[in-house]
């Protein structure tokens, strides 16, 4: 009886063993319909590859089902190979488009990507600096490097956050920094890291009543920690410099200039050598009643230039927020602070201020102006009027005031006549990609670059 029981168990075990092996064999050798789409594995999820001009780009793919399938590789529409492996030495340092096709029984699947072929960095020559800021709301697709001499990626945010010992948020998670820097260097454009407090991305203004950056600045221990973190991140990621934008400088009262001066003078000793023989140290400063607090920046000789912002000049009555007089006034202010003219880079906005004042008798004051004066990107302004680039104001509601080509050309001429360092635009992604209407293109051209 016991022997029969053991034989029964052994039979069950063997049956289970063979059934299991049959299932595994089926998994390893699946049967596909003749019309099954050949799936492609191993392709870059970013749809972008980079390679040095001296190296071949190698891509190894897998396709399932692969039996009876044929494969083709294309570079800029020209067939260059078959098989699952792509190995190609690009002849020039420029951008290419590659495509892979897998076809089985008349069914085709494909993938396409951009390839950036990298060459040794050679900075472009220019007449005047054309600086553009790119925020996390944008991407590399918003950048036309032909219109830039320097790109600033915004931003590493400084402030006191619970559980954040470094005091600096350097995630910049929406931007592919390595890719942007490689593409910029290919075009001869330097890339700087913007260091700021919390701000309103569209207009670049400091977040209301947010003094996190300033609270770090005025504490020597926290200041040292923040500077070390910033320099490490900039150096590790191949940035060509940093731009410091202390966008809120007081908590209701003007702080001593010495606190700001000590911070800006502490930075040069921590600057790395830079990946291309130069590590830039620049600053951005707003106009307005707190300008004087930042005047010490003019006394820091290591600062390469200062981006001044004569815009966001809101008023209780509809008016231009970026007037020409504001530009000349802020230039003169910084010259009087002692900043050499060639270190002044004049900023202009790629956004406008849209006034829509109340019609029900509501009194408008500084406490409720935000309800009736809102900012819009230049891209959105063009949607309201395709010819907006030829103007500086649209007669929509109580007026949309912005910088179009006419005033940008005036400001460029001011830069040339006064011997200033150049122009700066906030921000690149708010401009239009249409080069006939682009603010950045108009500015760069007017500078003689």
HELIX and SHEET records of a PDB file:
HELIX    1   1 UNK A    2  UNK A   28  1                                  27    
HELIX    2   2 UNK A  140  UNK A  142  5                                   3    
HELIX    3   3 UNK A  145  UNK A  147  5                                   3    
HELIX    4   4 UNK A  177  UNK A  186  1                                  10    
HELIX    5   5 UNK A  212  UNK A  217  1                                   6    
HELIX    6   6 UNK A  220  UNK A  236  1                                  17    
HELIX    7   7 UNK A  257  UNK A  267  1                                  11    
HELIX    8   8 UNK A  268  UNK A  270  5                                   3    
HELIX    9   9 UNK A  291  UNK A  299  5                                   9    
HELIX   10  10 UNK A  324  UNK A  337  1                                  14    
HELIX   11  11 UNK A  341  UNK A  343  5                                   3    
HELIX   12  12 UNK A  369  UNK A  371  5                                   3    
HELIX   13  13 UNK A  378  UNK A  384  1                                   7    
HELIX   14  14 UNK A  388  UNK A  390  5                                   3    
HELIX   15  15 UNK A  405  UNK A  418  1                                  14    
HELIX   16  16 UNK A  428  UNK A  430  5                                   3    
HELIX   17  17 UNK A  439  UNK A  446  1                                   8    
SHEET    1   A 2 UNK A  39  UNK A  41  0                                        
SHEET    2   A 2 UNK A  62  UNK A  64 -1                                        
SHEET    1   B 5 UNK A  48  UNK A  52  0                                        
SHEET    2   B 5 UNK A 107  UNK A 118  1                                        
SHEET    3   B 5 UNK A  95  UNK A 104 -1                                        
SHEET    4   B 5 UNK A  69  UNK A  75 -1                                        
SHEET    5   B 5 UNK A  78  UNK A  81 -1                                        
SHEET    1   C 2 UNK A  57  UNK A  60  0                                        
SHEET    2   C 2 UNK A  85  UNK A  88 -1                                        
SHEET    1   D 9 UNK A 168  UNK A 169  0                                        
SHEET    2   D 9 UNK A 150  UNK A 158 -1                                        
SHEET    3   D 9 UNK A 129  UNK A 135  1                                        
SHEET    4   D 9 UNK A 422  UNK A 426  1                                        
SHEET    5   D 9 UNK A 344  UNK A 349  1                                        
SHEET    6   D 9 UNK A 305  UNK A 309  1                                        
SHEET    7   D 9 UNK A 280  UNK A 286  1                                        
SHEET    8   D 9 UNK A 241  UNK A 245  1                                        
SHEET    9   D 9 UNK A 190  UNK A 196  1                                        
SHEET    1   E 2 UNK A 199  UNK A 200  0                                        
SHEET    2   E 2 UNK A 205  UNK A 206 -1                                        
SHEET    1   F 4 UNK A 373  UNK A 377  0                                        
SHEET    2   F 4 UNK A 351  UNK A 355 -1                                        
SHEET    3   F 4 UNK A 400  UNK A 401 -1                                        
SHEET    4   F 4 UNK A 393  UNK A 394 -1                                        
END                                                                             
